[in-house]
Amino acid sequence: MIKTNVAGSALSVKERVELLNNLAAGVATTMVPGTARTTLQYTISLTRIWEQLLEEIAPRPDELTLDIGCGFGLVNLEIGIRFDAPSVGCDIVPEFIDGARVIEGHLRSLGAISSKATTMFGRGDICNLPYGDSSFEVVIVREVLQYLPDPSVAIREIFRVLKPGGRVIIEDLEDALYIVEPPNPASFSFLHDAISRLQKMKGGNRNVGRQIAPLLYKGGFEVTKVSTLSEGDFVDESSASFERAFVIEQLMSAKSELIESGVVTGEQFEENINDLKSQPYNPQFRMNGRIAVQARKPS
Ligand SMILES: C[S@@+](CC[C@H](N)C(=O)[O-])C[C@H]1O[C@@H](n2cnc3c(N)ncnc32)[C@H](O)[C@@H]1O
C-alpha cells in the first residue's frame, strides 16, 4: 500500500479515498441533486484513472498547475496531498467550485494538505479562461473535451495560459475502448446509447480520445507521450448492488433532458429503466480505456 506523507499523519491511498469519499458525500447532500452529485460519484469511481494521470504528469512543488473543468477539485486536492504542489482549479459550474472549497476546508482542517500546497478554485470556461498569458507550468484537463462543440478553441486557450516549455496532459473518453463480458442487458445499452446521442446533439463527442493528439499538434504543441489509461475490473456480486444503484441514479439524473430533447420518449425511458432495475447483475469483466496525451509548449 502506498503511503503519503501528509502534515502530521500518513494516510494510505485507500484511507485517503475513503476520507475524500465521506467528505464529498457530506457536501453532495447539501447540493442540488442531479448532475453535481453523480459527477462526484463518477469522479471517485475513477480514482485509479486519475491517479495514473497524476503519476504521468507529476507536478513539482515549484510548478503551478491549472486543472480545467476541475469538478469538485479532487485532482487539485490530490496534487496538494501527494505532490505538495500548488494548483488552481476552475469549472464552468459554480456549484462544483463551492463544493471544492468546502472539501478543501475539511482536508486542511485535518492537516491532510500542507500550507505550501496552496489551492485556489474559481469559475472559468475552458474556451475563455480568466487567466493571463503564460501563467502556469502545468495544465490538466480530464474528461472535459468530450462536451465541447469545438475543442480546438480550448486547445488555443491552454496554449495561451501555459508558460513556454510548460506541460499539458489531456485525458478523455474513447468509447471504442469499452469492453464488457458478458454483454450488458439490452435496456442498459439502449439508455447508454441515448446518453451518447444526447451528448452528440449538444455538440459533444464520446470518441474524442482519438482526436486529442492531432488537436494538440495542430495547436502548436509538441506531443511528447500518448498513453491508454485503462481500468480493467472484475465486478463481483458484492459490488453489484452499489454499481446498479449508481448507474440508475446517473440515468435518472439525465431523464428529463433525454425526454425533453426528444432522444427518447417517456415510455421508452420508463420501459428500459424498469427492465434494468429488474435485471440480475451478473459478475462482469469490464475495461474502460481512456486516452491521455502529454504535450509541451515550445520554449
Ligand atoms: C466529467 S466531469 C470531470 C471533472 C474532473 N475534471 C475530474 O476529472 O474529475 C466534467 C467537468 O467539466 C466541466 N465543464 C464542462 N464544460 C466546461 C467548460 N466549457 N469549461 C470548464 N469546465 C467545463 C463540468 O462542469 C464538469 O465539472
The ligand as an SDF file (V2000), in Angstrom:
LIG
                    3D

 27 29  0  0  0  0  0  0  0  0999 V2000
  -16.8760   14.5120  -16.1940 C   0  0  0  0  0  0  0  0  0  0  0  0
  -16.5610   15.9570  -15.2440 S   0  0  0  0  0  0  0  0  0  0  0  0
  -14.8250   15.7990  -14.9370 C   0  0  0  0  0  0  0  0  0  0  0  0
  -14.4120   16.5300  -13.6720 C   0  0  0  0  0  0  0  0  0  0  0  0
  -12.9130   16.4920  -13.3450 C   0  0  0  0  0  0  0  0  0  0  0  0
  -12.1040   17.0030  -14.4270 N   0  0  0  0  0  0  0  0  0  0  0  0
  -12.4400   15.1020  -12.9970 C   0  0  0  0  0  0  0  0  0  0  0  0
  -11.5290   14.6170  -13.6290 O   0  0  0  0  0  0  0  0  0  0  0  0
  -12.9720   14.5020  -12.0780 O   0  0  0  0  0  0  0  0  0  0  0  0
  -16.6150   17.2520  -16.4430 C   0  0  0  0  0  0  0  0  0  0  0  0
  -16.4180   18.6270  -15.8410 C   0  0  0  0  0  0  0  0  0  0  0  0
  -16.1830   19.5660  -16.8860 O   0  0  0  0  0  0  0  0  0  0  0  0
  -16.8640   20.7580  -16.5720 C   0  0  0  0  0  0  0  0  0  0  0  0
  -17.0390   21.5330  -17.8090 N   0  0  0  0  0  0  0  0  0  0  0  0
  -17.8340   21.2440  -18.8600 C   0  0  0  0  0  0  0  0  0  0  0  0
  -17.7000   22.1790  -19.8290 N   0  0  0  0  0  0  0  0  0  0  0  0
  -16.7840   23.0690  -19.3680 C   0  0  0  0  0  0  0  0  0  0  0  0
  -16.2240   24.2530  -19.8880 C   0  0  0  0  0  0  0  0  0  0  0  0
  -16.6050   24.7510  -21.0800 N   0  0  0  0  0  0  0  0  0  0  0  0
  -15.2890   24.9160  -19.1580 N   0  0  0  0  0  0  0  0  0  0  0  0
  -14.9150   24.4510  -17.9460 C   0  0  0  0  0  0  0  0  0  0  0  0
  -15.4350   23.3460  -17.3880 N   0  0  0  0  0  0  0  0  0  0  0  0
  -16.3560   22.6570  -18.0850 C   0  0  0  0  0  0  0  0  0  0  0  0
  -18.1410   20.2590  -15.9400 C   0  0  0  0  0  0  0  0  0  0  0  0
  -18.7970   21.2660  -15.2230 O   0  0  0  0  0  0  0  0  0  0  0  0
  -17.6300   19.1250  -15.0710 C   0  0  0  0  0  0  0  0  0  0  0  0
  -17.2100   19.5350  -13.8200 O   0  0  0  0  0  0  0  0  0  0  0  0
  1  2  1  0
  2  3  1  0
  2 10  1  0
  3  4  1  0
  4  5  1  0
  5  6  1  0
  5  7  1  0
  7  8  2  0
  7  9  1  0
 10 11  1  0
 11 12  1  0
 11 26  1  0
 12 13  1  0
 13 14  1  0
 13 24  1  0
 14 15  1  0
 14 23  1  0
 15 16  2  0
 16 17  1  0
 17 18  1  0
 17 23  2  0
 18 19  1  0
 18 20  2  0
 20 21  1  0
 21 22  2  0
 22 23  1  0
 24 25  1  0
 24 26  1  0
 26 27  1  0
M  CHG  2   2   1   9  -1
M  END
$$$$
